[in-house]
């Protein structure tokens, strides 16, 4: 059924407001209890170094500073189209809301932060957990339920973690190592 406004998590963004992108990014990181360098590295990785709120992946699955997908944007009370119209400063409100909504733990390292960005359900899974596999079947959630996501599609849409390295699969550890090396 329809969710009312009351059901949506209320996340106060007043404490993070600043017209300057870098100052606001610092406030977001401080309020989340994480390193601003880690947050900056994730945004740099997701936007191919542009820090552009309109940057998107080659298959246009995600958009913006942290690669918001359609379902993620909807969960945050917006859309990919609305996010694309925002400035980077405005979009930082949604970056903040995303990490709060996904229970980012204060003190989290860049690898864990990136796993929350990429696949929140697997943020605290062991490094050997396979996420994408060439010709793979359905990805199972840590709970044992189906994610409804094809491991083959995940592998194909995220070449940085395995395909471009000549690998036929990639793991949580591969994702964390990539963000640690790249940024």
N, C-alpha and C positions, 0 to 999 in steps of 0.2 A: 504494500500500500504506500500511499504518499507519506513522506516524513514531514512533520510540521517543523516550523522554525525552532520550536522548543526542544526538539530531539537533537538538533545540531549542536556539536560541542562549541561552547562559547569560549573563545580564546582571545583575551584582551591584548590588542596590539599597540595600545597607547604608549607603554614604556619603551617601545623600540623605535618610535618615530624620529626621523631626522631627514631633512631634505638632501643631505649628502650621502651618496651610495656607500662610500667606505665607512663613514661614521655609523650609518644605520646597520651595515653588515657587522660592525664591531658590537653594537648593542644587541643584535639578534644572537650572536655567538655568546655574549656575556649572559643574556637571559636564559639561553639553553644550557649554559655551563660547559661549553666546548670551546676549543681553540678557533679563533677567527681565521687563522691560517688554514686549518682543516676545512672550514666552510668555504673559504676562498678557493682552495684547491679543487673541491667538488664542483663548484660553479665553473671554474676554469675548464675542468674536464668535460662537463656536460655541455658547455657552449663552445667547445673547440677553441678556447682561449679568447673568445669575443666578449664575454660577459653580457651578451645581448639577450634581452627578454623575448626576442622573436626567433632565437636560434632553435633549430629542430634537427632531429636525426634524419638520415637519408631517406628513410621510409615514412617519415612524418608521423610516427607513432607518438612522439612526445615533443613538447615545446618548452622553452623558457629556461630560466636559470638553473633548475635542477631536473629538467626533463619531465615536466608534468604530463601524464597520460590523461586521456578523456575521463576514465573512471576516477582517477585521483583528483582531477579538477572538480568533478561533480561532488565527490566526498568533501571537498573544501568549500562547496557552495558557489562554484564558478564553472567556467568552461575553458577549453583550450583557446577558443576564439577570443574570449574576454581577456585571458592571460596575455595573449599576443598583442592586445591593444594597450597594455600597461607599460609604464616605464620600468626600468630595472629597480628603481627605488620603491615603486608601488608593489612590484612582484615580491619583494623581500617580505612583505606581510604574509604572503602565501607560503613562502619558504619557511618562515617561522611557524605558521599554523601547521604545515605539513609535519615538521619534526615534533611539535608538541602533540599532535594527533597520533603520531606513531610512537609516542613514549620514548623518544631519544633520551638515554640516560646521561646525566651530567658526567663529564670526564671521558666520554666515549672517544675513541681514537678515530682517525680519518677512515680506516677500513670499515669499522662498524657503522660509522655515519654514512659511508657510501653504500653499504649493504641496505641500510634503511631507505636510502634514496632509490636504489635499484630494485630491490625486492624485500620490502619490510618484513614479510613473514619469515624470511631466512636470515635476518640480521644477526641472530645469536645461534645459528646452526654451526656445527663443526666445519672446519675448513675443507674437509674431504667430501662434503655434500655436493653432489652433481646437480647443477641447475639447467645446463643446456647440453644437448647431445645430438650430433648429426644422426638423423634417422630415429631419434628417440621418441618415446611415447609421451604420455601425460606426466607432467611434473606433479609429484605428490607433496602435499604440505607437511610440515613437521608433525602435525596432528594425525597424519595418516590419510586425510581426505584428499581427493583430487583437487588441484588448483584450477583445473579447467584450461591449463596452458600447455601447449605442445613444446616439449623439450627441443624438438627439431627447429621449431620457429624461433624459440629463445636463442638457440645456438646461431641460427642464420641472421637474426636481427641484431646480434651483439658481437660482431666479429672481433672487436678489440680484446675479448677475453679468451678466445680459443681459435676460431676459424683463421684469423689473420696470422696466427702463430703456427698454423699447420696442424692444429690439434682437432680431434673429432669430438671433444667434449670440453666443458669447463666447470669449475667448482667454485664454491664460496671463497676458498683460498686464492684462486686465480683472479677473482674480482677484486679482492682486497689487495693482492700484490700489484695488480695493474694500477690502481689508484695510488698506491704507495710509490711506484716507480715513475708514473707519468707526471705527477704534479709537483 
